[in-house]
Amino acid sequence: MNDPFAAWITGPPASGKSTLARAIRRECAERGVDVAILESDELRKVLTPSPRFDDAERDAFYAAMLYIGRLLQRHGVPVLFDATARRRRYRDEARRGLPAFSEIFVDCPLELREARDPKGLYRRAREGTVTSLPGFGAEYEAPLRPEFVVRGDLERPEDAARRIVPALLGESRAPSPGP
């Protein structure tokens, strides 16, 4: 039996990660594959209910998230990590520790992220009340060689999922769309 996939969906806040994760899960379900989504916003409520968003806390949070993903994958469950993980090292650690790993980068212009802004993070960052927003006031380290790139401004999540899922399931290798 092949290892179930593990894929980290990364990109700055409001780039479309969660929407893409749900589209990939739906596409997998249509093929009879049940996928676990480890969504950082939901996990943070349990693992760090009063988040500080400092480096030590982020390190501990992503280590715990990776542990949960390893555990699920070891038990045969494909895993989608839906998390910004602003430091490349978090995602690199997942690549080293998880078989059948892929990185999916949701590339989306700042203007569109600000227009979406479901949590008001960019507005609060412009007002100065949020100072650690990845990609706006805090560095976001984009992947160097992701297996997949999704243009959040050009590609619908459903189309991206149809392109990516066959490769995740080992059916084919799908290229990323051109610029």
C-alpha positions, 0 to 999 in steps of 0.5 A, spaced: 500 500 500 502 506 498 503 512 503 497 517 503 499 523 501 500 529 505 500 536 502 501 543 505 497 549 502 501 555 504 500 562 502 499 569 506 492 570 510 486 571 505 490 568 499 484 562 498 488 556 502 481 554 506 477 555 500 482 551 496 483 545 501 475 544 501 475 544 494 481 539 494 477 535 499 471 535 495 474 532 489 478 527 493 471 525 496 468 524 489 474 519 488 472 515 494 478 518 498 476 521 505 481 527 507 483 530 514 484 538 513 488 540 519 486 548 519 491 552 523 485 557 525 481 551 528 487 547 531 489 554 534 483 554 538 485 548 542 493 548 542 494 555 543 487 558 546 490 565 547 495 566 542 501 570 542 504 569 535 511 570 537 516 565 535 516 560 540 509 559 540 509 558 533 515 553 533 511 549 538 504 550 534 507 548 528 511 542 531 504 540 534 500 540 527 506 536 524 505 531 529 498 530 528 499 530 521 504 524 522 499 520 526 494 521 521 498 519 515 501 513 519 494 511 520 492 511 513 489 518 512 491 523 507 492 530 510 491 537 508 495 542 512 491 549 511 496 553 514 500 560 512 506 557 516 510 563 514 517 560 515 519 556 510 522 551 515 516 549 518 514 546 511 521 544 510 520 540 516 514 537 514 517 535 507 523 531 511 518 528 516 512 526 511 512 521 506 508 523 499 509 530 501 507 536 496 507 543 497 501 547 494 503 555 494 497 559 493 499 566 490 495 571 490 496 579 490 495 583 496 490 587 493 485 581 492 487 579 499 485 585 502 479 585 498 477 578 501 480 579 508 474 575 512 477 576 519 479 584 518 486 582 519 489 587 513 485 593 515 487 592 523 494 591 520 493 598 516 491 601 523 497 598 527 493 594 531 496 587 528 503 588 527 505 580 525 501 579 519 505 575 514 506 578 508 504 585 511 508 587 516 511 580 518 515 576 513 512 571 509 517 566 506 514 563 499 516 556 497 522 555 493 520 549 489 512 548 491 509 542 487 503 546 485 502 553 484 495 556 484 494 563 482 488 565 487 487 571 482 486 567 476 484 560 477 478 558 481 479 553 487 475 548 483 479 548 477 485 548 481 483 542 485 481 538 479 488 539 476 492 537 483 488 531 486 490 526 480 497 528 482 496 527 489 493 521 489 498 518 484 494 518 478 498 523 474 503 529 475 499 536 473 503 542 471 501 549 474 498 554 470 502 559 466 503 566 468 
